[in-house]
C-alpha cells in the first residue's frame, strides 16, 4: 500500500515510531540520514524532493493531486543505507525500534533456543510495522521477511555455498581425509594448546576472507579438537576472532572494497580537495582501529599463557568431563553416517587437496571477477591486486571454490576406489543435511537484519547518542560507542559502516577544524568499532558460521566470547580512543597501553585449566 499525500499535509506520528511502505511501480526504497541533520530521505525517483523530518512527514510538492514521490540529491544517494543493511530501510527509528533486537536477546537468553529467539525478534518487528496486528505480523514474518531473506541473490549464494561446502566436508570425512589430516596435524599439535596455536597460524594464512578462514580452519581442525580434548568454546573464539579481525584490516581481502567504498562516499560528502585518496585513508586508519588490533593481541596472550577467566575458564575446566561423557556415549553408539569405514585408508591428501583447491580457487576467483568487473566499468588497466579484490563479488568466488573443491574431492575418492559414485552422492547429501539447521539460523538472522533496518533501530541509536553538544575530543570515543552498540544490535559490520560514515565524516571534519588526523581517527573508530558486534553478536552471520564450523553451541560461544570482547572493547574505548583524542598518546602508544592492561588483567584474573584459586 502507498500513501497519497496532498500538498501542505503534515502527519504527526504519536506512537513513537512509524513505517512507510511504498510499493508503487515496485521500486525499492533506500533510506539514509542527511549529513549534519536529524532527517531521513528516501531514494525513489528523480522528481519532487520530500523529506521525512524528525517525527513528522512533510510534503512540499507542487502537484497536490498526484501521489507523493520521494528522492534525494545524487550526492546524498551515495549514502544509501538500505544496501548496507541488506534490506529496504524505510522508517525513522524511535525507542520502539529497539524491540526486535531486545526481544531476540531476551528470548535467546531465557530459552537457549536461537531459532525461536530470532523468530520472536522478526515477529515483534513486524508487529511494529503492521499496526500491532499479531496475525498480520505473523503472516508477514514468513511470507515477506523470511522469503525476502532467502530470495536475495547474495544470501542465496551464501546458502548454496554453505550447502556445497558441507557436502564437500562430508566427502572428506567419509573418505578418511579428515582423520588423515588430523593425524598429520597432530605432529605439530601434540596437545590442546599447540592445537589452538596451529589453528591460529592457519587462520593467518587465510587472511583474505572471513568466511573462508572460519569455515576452513574450523572444519580442518574439528577432528583434532575432539582427539586432543581441546575446549570447543575456546577453539570457536580463536577461529572467529582471527578470521574476522585479520580480514577486516588486510589490504588484500574481500572487506577492502566495501571499506574503501564507504570511505569514498564519506569523502564525497565532505567535498574537500585536501583529503587523501580513500584507499590511502583506509590504510592510514589501521593504527586507529584499536579494538581489532587489541583483540588479535589478546588471542596471542591467551594462546601463550594458557590462562582464561570467566565463562571461558569454566568451559575449559568442564572439557575433560564433556570429553569423557562423549566417549562413554560413543562406546554404545554405532558409527555415524559420515564416519569412515574401518577399511578406509586415512590419507591427509584427501583433505588437503580439496581444501587447498577451495582456497586457491576462491582467491583466484576473487581476482578474476574483480578484474572483469573493473573492465566492464571501463577502468583502464593493468588492474592491481588490491583494485581487483576491491571490485570482486567474494560470495560468488567462494561458491566457485566450494564447487570445484567438491568435484576434486569426488574425483580423488573415485580414482582411489575408496567409494563408488552412489556412496559419494549419499555422503554429499548427508553433509548438506548437517548444515540445514545453521542455514535456517542464518536465514532468520538475515530476516531480522531487514526488520531492524525497516524499523530504523540503527538510525534511532545514532540520533539518540549524537544529540546535544559535543566537544571535538569526544567524537572518536562516541563514534566507538555507537559502532559497538549498533554492530551488536544489528549483527552487521557493513550496516554499521553505512550508518556511521555519513554522520561521522562531516562532523569530524567540522569539529576538528579540517584536521586529517582527527578524521582518520574517527574513521578508524568506525572501522574498528564495527567489528565489536561481529565477533560475538548472536545474530551476526560470522557468529553463525563459526558455530557451524566448530560445532560449538551458539549460546556457549556468545557467553564465553562476551567477557573477552567486553574487556578488550572497554579498554580500547577508555584507554585507546580517549587517550588519542585527548592528545595523551599516539595510536601506537595507545594500542601498547591497551595491550599491556588487558595482558595484566589476564595475568591477574586468569587461571590455567583445573587450577584453583590459591
C-alpha positions as CSV (number, residue, x, y, z in Angstrom):
1,X,0.0,0.0,0.0
2,X,1.1,3.5,-0.5
3,X,0.3,6.9,0.8
4,X,-1.3,9.6,-1.3
5,X,-0.1,12.8,0.3
6,X,-1.6,16.2,-0.7
7,X,0.2,19.5,-0.7
8,X,0.5,21.0,2.7
9,X,-0.5,17.8,4.6
10,X,1.5,17.2,7.7
11,X,1.2,13.9,9.6
12,X,2.2,13.7,13.3
13,X,3.1,10.2,14.4
14,X,2.3,9.9,18.1
15,X,3.0,6.2,18.6
16,X,6.8,6.8,18.9
17,X,7.7,5.1,15.6
18,X,6.4,4.8,12.0
19,X,6.9,2.6,9.0
20,X,6.2,3.6,5.4
21,X,5.9,1.0,2.6
22,X,5.9,2.4,-0.9
23,X,5.2,-0.3,-3.5
24,X,4.2,1.9,-6.3
25,X,5.8,0.6,-9.5
26,X,7.6,-2.0,-7.4
27,X,10.5,0.4,-6.9
28,X,12.9,-0.3,-4.0
29,X,13.4,2.3,-1.3
30,X,16.8,3.2,0.1
31,X,16.9,5.3,3.3
32,X,19.7,7.5,4.5
33,X,20.3,10.2,7.1
34,X,21.2,13.7,5.8
35,X,24.6,14.8,6.9
36,X,24.6,17.0,9.9
37,X,20.8,16.9,10.2
38,X,18.4,14.7,12.0
39,X,16.4,13.9,8.9
40,X,15.9,10.9,6.7
41,X,15.4,10.9,3.0
42,X,14.2,8.2,0.7
43,X,15.7,7.5,-2.7
44,X,12.8,6.7,-5.0
45,X,12.5,8.8,-8.2
46,X,14.2,11.9,-9.6
47,X,11.2,14.1,-9.0
48,X,9.8,16.4,-6.3
49,X,12.1,16.3,-3.3
50,X,10.4,15.3,0.0
51,X,11.8,15.0,3.5
52,X,11.0,12.9,6.5
53,X,11.8,15.4,9.3
54,X,12.1,14.1,12.8
55,X,8.8,12.5,13.8
56,X,6.8,14.3,11.0
57,X,6.1,13.6,7.4
58,X,6.4,16.8,5.3
59,X,5.1,17.2,1.8
60,X,6.1,20.2,-0.2
61,X,5.4,19.2,-3.8
62,X,3.9,21.3,-6.4
63,X,1.3,18.8,-7.7
64,X,-1.2,18.3,-4.9
65,X,-3.5,15.9,-6.7
66,X,-0.8,13.4,-7.6
67,X,0.7,10.7,-5.4
68,X,3.8,11.7,-3.5
69,X,7.2,10.7,-4.9
70,X,10.4,10.9,-2.9
71,X,14.0,11.4,-3.9
72,X,17.3,12.7,-2.7
73,X,20.1,14.5,-4.4
74,X,22.7,12.4,-6.4
75,X,25.3,13.2,-3.7
76,X,23.1,12.0,-1.0
77,X,22.1,8.9,-2.9
78,X,25.6,7.7,-2.5
79,X,24.9,7.4,1.2
80,X,22.0,4.9,0.9
81,X,21.9,2.6,3.8
82,X,19.5,0.0,2.6
83,X,22.1,-1.7,0.6
84,X,24.5,-1.8,3.5
85,X,21.8,-3.2,5.8
86,X,20.6,-5.6,3.1
87,X,17.0,-4.6,3.5
88,X,14.7,-1.9,2.4
89,X,15.0,0.6,5.3
90,X,12.0,2.9,5.2
91,X,11.5,4.3,8.6
92,X,12.9,6.7,11.2
93,X,13.5,4.8,14.3
94,X,12.1,5.7,17.7
95,X,12.7,4.0,21.0
96,X,10.2,1.2,20.0
97,X,12.6,0.2,17.2
98,X,14.8,-1.4,19.9
99,X,12.1,-4.0,20.5
100,X,13.3,-6.5,17.8
101,X,16.9,-6.9,18.9
102,X,16.0,-6.7,22.6
103,X,13.3,-9.3,22.2
104,X,15.7,-11.6,20.4
105,X,18.3,-11.3,23.0
106,X,15.8,-11.8,25.9
107,X,14.3,-14.9,24.4
108,X,17.7,-16.3,23.4
109,X,19.0,-15.8,26.9
110,X,16.0,-17.4,28.7
111,X,15.2,-20.3,26.3
112,X,18.6,-21.0,24.8
113,X,16.6,-21.6,21.5
114,X,18.2,-19.4,18.9
115,X,15.7,-20.1,16.1
116,X,12.7,-19.2,18.4
117,X,14.5,-16.1,19.6
118,X,15.1,-14.9,16.0
119,X,11.5,-15.6,15.0
120,X,10.4,-13.7,18.1
121,X,12.5,-10.7,17.0
122,X,11.2,-10.8,13.5
123,X,7.6,-11.1,14.6
124,X,8.0,-8.2,17.1
125,X,9.4,-6.0,14.3
126,X,6.5,-7.0,12.0
127,X,4.2,-6.1,14.9
128,X,5.7,-2.5,14.9
129,X,5.4,-2.3,11.1
130,X,1.8,-3.6,10.9
131,X,-0.1,-1.5,13.4
132,X,0.3,-4.1,16.2
133,X,-1.8,-6.7,14.5
134,X,-0.5,-10.0,15.7
135,X,-1.9,-12.2,13.0
136,X,-0.8,-9.9,10.2
137,X,2.7,-9.7,11.8
138,X,2.8,-13.5,11.9
139,X,2.0,-13.8,8.3
140,X,4.4,-11.1,7.2
141,X,7.2,-12.8,9.2
142,X,7.0,-15.8,6.8
143,X,5.6,-14.6,3.5
144,X,7.7,-11.4,3.3
145,X,10.8,-11.2,5.5
146,X,12.0,-14.8,5.6
147,X,11.2,-15.3,1.9
148,X,13.0,-12.0,1.1
149,X,16.0,-13.1,3.1
150,X,16.3,-16.4,1.3
151,X,15.5,-15.0,-2.1
152,X,18.1,-12.2,-2.0
153,X,20.7,-13.3,-4.6
154,X,23.7,-12.7,-2.3
155,X,22.0,-14.6,0.5
156,X,21.0,-17.4,-1.8
157,X,24.7,-17.7,-3.0
158,X,25.9,-17.9,0.7
159,X,23.4,-20.7,1.4
160,X,24.3,-22.6,-1.7
161,X,28.0,-22.1,-0.9
162,X,27.4,-23.4,2.6
163,X,25.4,-26.5,1.4
164,X,28.1,-27.3,-1.2
165,X,30.9,-26.8,1.4
166,X,29.0,-29.0,3.8
167,X,28.8,-31.7,1.2
168,X,32.5,-31.4,0.4
169,X,33.4,-31.6,4.0
170,X,31.3,-34.7,4.3
171,X,33.1,-36.3,1.4
172,X,36.4,-35.5,3.1
173,X,35.2,-37.0,6.4
174,X,33.7,-40.2,4.9
175,X,36.7,-40.7,2.7
176,X,39.1,-40.7,5.7
177,X,40.7,-37.4,4.7
178,X,39.6,-35.5,7.8
179,X,41.1,-38.2,10.1
180,X,44.2,-38.3,7.9
181,X,44.6,-34.6,8.2
182,X,44.1,-34.8,11.9
183,X,46.9,-37.4,12.2
184,X,49.2,-35.1,10.1
185,X,48.4,-32.0,12.1
186,X,48.9,-34.0,15.3
187,X,52.7,-33.9,14.6
188,X,52.6,-30.2,15.1
189,X,49.7,-30.1,17.5
190,X,50.6,-32.6,20.2
191,X,48.3,-31.2,22.9
192,X,45.3,-28.8,23.3
193,X,47.5,-25.7,23.5
194,X,49.6,-26.4,20.4
195,X,46.4,-27.3,18.5
196,X,44.9,-23.9,19.1
197,X,48.2,-22.2,18.2
198,X,48.4,-24.1,14.9
199,X,44.8,-23.2,14.1
200,X,45.6,-19.6,14.7
201,X,48.6,-19.8,12.3
202,X,46.4,-21.4,9.6
203,X,43.9,-18.5,10.1
204,X,46.8,-16.1,9.4
205,X,47.3,-17.8,6.0
206,X,43.7,-17.3,5.1
207,X,43.7,-13.6,5.7
208,X,41.8,-12.6,2.6
209,X,38.2,-13.6,3.6
210,X,36.5,-14.1,7.0
211,X,34.0,-16.7,5.7
212,X,36.8,-18.8,4.2
213,X,39.0,-18.5,7.3
214,X,36.3,-19.5,9.7
215,X,34.9,-22.4,7.7
216,X,38.2,-23.9,6.6
217,X,40.1,-23.6,9.9
218,X,37.0,-24.8,11.9
219,X,36.4,-27.8,9.7
220,X,40.1,-28.7,9.3
221,X,40.8,-28.8,13.0
222,X,37.5,-30.1,14.3
223,X,38.5,-33.8,14.3
224,X,41.8,-32.9,16.1
225,X,39.8,-30.8,18.7
226,X,38.0,-34.0,19.7
227,X,41.1,-36.1,19.7
228,X,43.2,-33.8,21.9
229,X,40.4,-32.7,24.2
230,X,40.5,-29.0,23.1
231,X,37.9,-26.8,24.6
232,X,35.5,-26.2,21.7
233,X,34.4,-22.8,23.1
234,X,38.0,-21.6,23.0
235,X,38.5,-23.1,19.6
236,X,35.5,-21.2,18.3
237,X,36.7,-18.0,19.9
238,X,40.1,-18.3,18.2
239,X,38.6,-19.2,14.8
240,X,36.1,-16.4,15.0
241,X,38.4,-13.6,16.2
242,X,41.3,-14.4,13.9
243,X,39.0,-14.8,10.9
244,X,37.1,-11.5,11.3
245,X,39.8,-9.2,12.7
246,X,42.5,-10.2,10.2
247,X,40.4,-9.9,7.1
248,X,38.9,-6.6,8.2
249,X,42.3,-5.0,8.2
250,X,44.0,-6.7,5.3
251,X,44.7,-4.5,2.3
252,X,44.1,-7.7,0.2
253,X,40.8,-9.0,1.3
254,X,37.1,-9.2,0.5
255,X,36.5,-6.4,3.0
256,X,38.6,-3.7,1.4
257,X,36.2,-2.9,-1.4
258,X,33.3,-2.2,1.0
259,X,35.5,-0.2,3.3
260,X,37.0,1.9,0.6
261,X,33.6,2.4,-0.9
262,X,32.2,3.6,2.4
263,X,35.1,6.0,2.8
264,X,34.7,7.3,-0.7
265,X,31.1,8.2,0.0
266,X,32.1,9.9,3.2
267,X,34.8,11.9,1.5
268,X,32.4,12.9,-1.2
269,X,30.1,14.2,1.4
270,X,32.8,16.3,2.9
271,X,33.8,17.6,-0.5
272,X,37.3,18.8,0.2
273,X,40.4,18.5,-2.1
274,X,42.6,18.3,1.0
275,X,41.5,14.7,1.7
276,X,43.8,11.8,0.9
277,X,42.9,9.0,-1.5
278,X,40.1,6.8,0.0
279,X,42.3,3.7,-0.2
280,X,45.2,5.5,1.4
281,X,42.9,6.9,4.1
282,X,41.7,3.4,4.7
283,X,45.2,2.1,5.2
284,X,46.1,5.1,7.4
285,X,43.2,4.3,9.7
286,X,44.5,0.9,10.6
287,X,46.6,2.1,13.6
288,X,43.5,3.7,14.9
289,X,41.4,0.5,14.8
290,X,42.3,-0.2,18.4
291,X,39.6,-2.9,19.0
292,X,40.5,-5.5,16.3
293,X,44.2,-4.9,16.9
294,X,43.8,-5.4,20.6
295,X,41.7,-8.5,20.1
296,X,44.4,-10.1,18.0
297,X,46.9,-9.3,20.7
298,X,44.5,-10.8,23.3
299,X,44.3,-14.0,21.3
300,X,48.1,-14.2,21.3
301,X,48.1,-13.7,25.1
302,X,45.6,-16.4,25.6
303,X,47.5,-18.9,23.5
304,X,50.9,-18.1,25.1
305,X,49.8,-18.1,28.7
306,X,47.1,-20.8,28.5
307,X,45.1,-18.7,31.0
308,X,41.4,-17.9,30.9
309,X,38.8,-16.3,33.1
310,X,35.0,-16.0,33.3
311,X,32.8,-18.3,31.3
312,X,35.7,-19.5,29.2
313,X,37.6,-20.7,32.3
314,X,34.6,-22.6,33.4
315,X,34.2,-24.2,29.9
316,X,37.9,-25.1,29.9
317,X,37.5,-26.9,33.3
318,X,34.4,-28.8,32.1
319,X,36.1,-30.0,28.9
320,X,37.6,-33.2,30.3
321,X,34.2,-34.2,31.8
322,X,32.5,-33.4,28.5
323,X,35.0,-35.5,26.6
324,X,34.7,-38.4,28.9
325,X,30.9,-38.3,28.7
326,X,31.1,-38.2,24.9
327,X,33.5,-41.2,24.9
328,X,31.1,-43.1,27.2
329,X,28.2,-42.4,25.0
330,X,30.2,-43.1,21.9
331,X,31.1,-46.6,23.1
332,X,27.4,-47.6,22.9
333,X,26.5,-45.8,19.7
334,X,27.1,-47.1,16.2
335,X,29.4,-45.1,13.9
336,X,27.8,-42.1,12.4
337,X,26.9,-41.8,8.7
338,X,30.0,-39.8,7.9
339,X,32.5,-41.9,9.9
340,X,34.9,-43.7,7.6
341,X,34.7,-47.5,7.4
342,X,37.4,-49.4,9.3
343,X,38.9,-50.4,6.0
344,X,39.1,-46.8,4.7
345,X,42.7,-45.5,4.3
346,X,43.3,-42.4,6.3
347,X,45.1,-40.1,3.8
348,X,45.7,-36.5,4.6
349,X,45.9,-35.7,0.9
350,X,42.2,-36.4,0.5
351,X,41.6,-33.4,2.8
352,X,44.5,-31.2,1.9
353,X,43.9,-31.2,-1.9
354,X,40.1,-30.3,-1.7
355,X,40.7,-27.6,0.9
356,X,43.6,-26.1,-1.0
357,X,41.5,-26.2,-4.1
358,X,38.8,-24.2,-2.3
359,X,41.3,-21.7,-1.0
360,X,43.2,-21.2,-4.3
361,X,40.0,-21.2,-6.5
362,X,38.2,-18.8,-4.2
363,X,41.2,-16.4,-4.1
364,X,41.7,-16.7,-7.9
365,X,38.0,-16.3,-8.5
366,X,38.0,-13.0,-6.5
367,X,40.9,-11.6,-8.5
368,X,39.4,-12.7,-11.9
369,X,35.9,-11.5,-11.0
370,X,37.3,-8.2,-9.7
371,X,39.3,-7.6,-12.9
372,X,36.3,-8.4,-15.1
373,X,34.2,-6.0,-13.1
374,X,36.8,-3.3,-13.5
375,X,37.0,-3.9,-17.2
376,X,33.2,-3.7,-17.5
377,X,33.3,-0.4,-15.7
378,X,35.8,0.9,-18.2
379,X,38.6,1.2,-15.8
380,X,41.9,1.4,-17.6
381,X,44.3,-1.5,-16.9
382,X,46.5,-3.0,-15.8
383,X,44.5,-3.6,-12.7
384,X,46.3,-4.1,-9.4
385,X,45.5,-7.0,-7.0
386,X,44.1,-4.6,-4.4
387,X,41.8,-3.0,-7.0
388,X,40.6,-6.3,-8.3
389,X,39.8,-7.6,-4.8
390,X,38.0,-4.3,-4.1
391,X,35.7,-4.8,-7.0
392,X,35.1,-8.5,-6.7
393,X,32.0,-10.4,-5.6
394,X,33.6,-12.6,-2.9
395,X,30.5,-14.7,-2.3
396,X,30.4,-15.7,-6.0
397,X,34.1,-16.6,-5.8
398,X,33.5,-18.7,-2.7
399,X,30.7,-20.5,-4.5
400,X,33.1,-21.3,-7.3
401,X,35.8,-22.5,-4.9
402,X,33.5,-24.8,-2.9
403,X,32.0,-26.3,-6.1
404,X,35.4,-27.0,-7.5
405,X,36.6,-28.4,-4.2
406,X,33.6,-30.8,-4.2
407,X,34.4,-32.0,-7.7
408,X,38.1,-32.6,-6.7
409,X,37.0,-34.5,-3.6
410,X,34.7,-36.8,-5.5
411,X,37.4,-37.4,-8.2
412,X,40.0,-38.3,-5.6
413,X,37.8,-40.8,-3.8
414,X,36.5,-42.4,-7.0
415,X,40.0,-42.7,-8.5
416,X,41.3,-44.4,-5.4
417,X,38.2,-46.7,-5.3
418,X,37.5,-45.6,-1.7
419,X,33.9,-45.2,-2.6
420,X,31.6,-45.5,-5.6
421,X,29.5,-42.8,-7.1
422,X,26.4,-43.8,-5.2
423,X,28.3,-43.6,-1.8
424,X,29.7,-40.2,-2.8
425,X,26.3,-38.8,-3.5
426,X,24.9,-40.2,-0.2
427,X,27.8,-38.7,1.7
428,X,27.4,-35.4,0.0
429,X,23.7,-35.3,0.7
430,X,24.3,-36.2,4.4
431,X,26.8,-33.3,4.6
432,X,24.2,-30.9,3.2
433,X,21.7,-32.2,5.7
434,X,24.0,-31.5,8.6
435,X,24.1,-27.8,7.8
436,X,20.4,-27.3,7.4
437,X,19.9,-26.0,11.0
438,X,22.8,-23.4,10.8
439,X,21.4,-22.3,7.4
440,X,18.0,-21.8,9.0
441,X,19.5,-19.7,11.7
442,X,21.5,-17.7,9.2
443,X,18.4,-17.1,7.1
444,X,16.5,-15.9,10.2
445,X,19.4,-13.6,11.2
446,X,19.2,-12.0,7.7
447,X,15.4,-11.6,8.1
448,X,15.9,-10.0,11.5
449,X,18.5,-7.7,9.9
450,X,16.0,-6.4,7.4
451,X,13.5,-5.9,10.2
452,X,16.0,-3.9,12.1
453,X,16.6,-1.8,9.0
454,X,12.9,-1.3,8.4
455,X,12.2,-0.2,11.9
456,X,15.1,2.2,12.0
457,X,16.9,0.8,15.0
458,X,20.4,1.9,13.9
459,X,19.1,5.4,12.9
460,X,17.5,5.9,16.3
461,X,20.6,4.8,18.2
462,X,22.8,7.1,16.1
463,X,20.4,10.0,16.5
464,X,19.9,9.5,20.2
465,X,23.6,9.2,21.0
466,X,24.8,12.1,18.9
467,X,22.2,14.6,20.1
468,X,23.3,17.6,22.1
469,X,26.6,19.5,22.1
470,X,29.8,17.5,21.6
471,X,33.4,18.6,22.1
472,X,35.9,17.7,19.4
473,X,37.8,15.3,21.7
474,X,34.6,13.3,22.4
475,X,33.7,12.5,18.8
476,X,36.0,9.5,18.3
477,X,35.1,7.8,21.6
478,X,31.4,8.5,21.0
479,X,31.9,7.0,17.5
480,X,33.3,3.8,19.0
481,X,30.3,3.6,21.4
482,X,27.9,4.0,18.5
483,X,29.8,1.4,16.5
484,X,29.8,-1.0,19.4
485,X,26.1,-0.7,20.1
486,X,24.9,-0.7,16.5
487,X,27.1,-3.6,15.4
488,X,25.9,-5.7,18.3
489,X,22.3,-4.8,17.9
490,X,22.3,-5.4,14.2
491,X,25.0,-8.0,13.8
492,X,26.2,-6.2,10.7
493,X,29.6,-4.6,10.4
494,X,28.8,-3.2,7.0
495,X,25.5,-1.9,8.1
496,X,27.3,-0.1,11.0
497,X,29.7,1.5,8.5
498,X,26.8,2.6,6.3
499,X,25.1,4.2,9.3
500,X,28.1,6.0,10.8
501,X,30.2,7.2,7.9
502,X,27.7,9.7,6.7
503,X,27.3,11.0,10.2
504,X,30.8,11.0,11.5
505,X,32.7,12.2,8.4
506,X,31.4,15.7,8.2
507,X,31.2,16.0,12.0
508,X,34.9,15.1,12.3
509,X,35.9,17.4,9.5
510,X,34.0,20.3,11.1
511,X,34.7,19.8,14.8
512,X,38.4,19.1,14.0
513,X,38.9,22.2,12.0
514,X,39.5,20.2,8.8
515,X,42.1,18.1,10.6
516,X,43.0,15.0,8.5
517,X,44.5,13.1,11.6
518,X,41.2,13.6,13.5
519,X,39.2,12.5,10.5
520,X,41.4,9.4,10.2
521,X,41.0,8.6,13.9
522,X,37.2,8.9,13.6
523,X,37.2,6.7,10.5
524,X,39.4,4.2,12.3
525,X,36.9,4.2,15.2
526,X,34.1,3.3,12.8
527,X,36.1,0.6,11.0
528,X,37.4,-0.8,14.3
529,X,34.3,-0.5,16.4
530,X,32.1,-2.1,13.9
531,X,34.0,-5.4,14.5
532,X,32.8,-5.4,18.1
533,X,29.4,-6.9,17.4
534,X,30.7,-9.1,14.6
535,X,32.9,-11.1,17.0
536,X,30.2,-12.1,19.4
537,X,26.7,-10.8,18.5
538,X,24.4,-13.8,18.4
539,X,22.7,-12.5,15.2
540,X,26.0,-11.8,13.2
541,X,26.5,-14.0,10.2
542,X,30.1,-14.8,11.2
543,X,28.9,-16.0,14.6
544,X,26.5,-18.4,13.0
545,X,29.2,-19.6,10.6
546,X,31.6,-20.1,13.5
547,X,29.1,-22.3,15.3
548,X,28.5,-24.2,12.0
549,X,32.3,-24.8,11.5
550,X,33.3,-25.6,15.1
551,X,30.1,-27.3,16.3
552,X,30.1,-25.1,19.4
553,X,26.6,-24.2,20.5
554,X,25.6,-20.6,19.8
555,X,24.7,-19.7,23.5
556,X,28.0,-21.1,24.7
557,X,30.0,-19.3,22.0
558,X,28.4,-16.0,22.8
559,X,28.6,-16.5,26.6
560,X,32.3,-17.4,26.5
561,X,33.4,-14.7,24.0
562,X,31.4,-11.9,25.6
563,X,33.7,-11.3,28.6
564,X,36.8,-11.1,26.4
565,X,35.2,-8.8,23.9
566,X,33.8,-6.5,26.6
567,X,37.2,-6.3,28.3
568,X,39.1,-5.5,25.2
569,X,36.3,-3.2,23.9
570,X,36.2,-1.3,27.2
571,X,40.0,-0.8,27.3
572,X,40.1,0.1,23.6
573,X,37.5,2.8,24.3
574,X,38.6,4.2,27.6
575,X,42.4,3.9,27.2
576,X,42.8,3.8,23.4
577,X,40.3,6.2,21.9
578,X,40.2,8.6,24.9
579,X,44.0,8.9,25.2
580,X,44.4,9.6,21.5
581,X,41.5,12.1,21.4
582,X,42.9,14.0,24.4
583,X,46.4,14.0,22.8
584,X,48.0,12.0,25.6
585,X,49.2,9.2,23.4
586,X,49.6,8.4,19.7
587,X,47.9,5.4,18.2
588,X,50.9,3.1,18.7
589,X,51.3,4.2,22.3
590,X,47.6,3.9,23.0
591,X,47.5,0.4,21.5
592,X,50.5,-0.6,23.6
593,X,48.8,0.7,26.7
594,X,45.6,-1.3,25.9
595,X,47.6,-4.5,25.2
596,X,49.6,-4.1,28.5
597,X,46.4,-3.6,30.5
598,X,44.5,-6.5,29.0
599,X,47.5,-8.8,29.4
600,X,47.8,-7.7,33.0
601,X,44.1,-8.4,33.6
602,X,44.6,-11.8,32.1
603,X,47.5,-12.5,34.3
604,X,45.7,-11.4,37.4
605,X,42.2,-12.9,36.9
606,X,43.1,-15.7,34.5
607,X,43.8,-19.3,35.6
608,X,45.0,-22.3,33.8
609,X,42.5,-25.2,33.4
610,X,41.8,-27.1,36.7
611,X,44.0,-24.6,38.6
612,X,42.0,-23.4,41.6
613,X,42.4,-20.1,43.3
614,X,45.0,-20.1,45.9
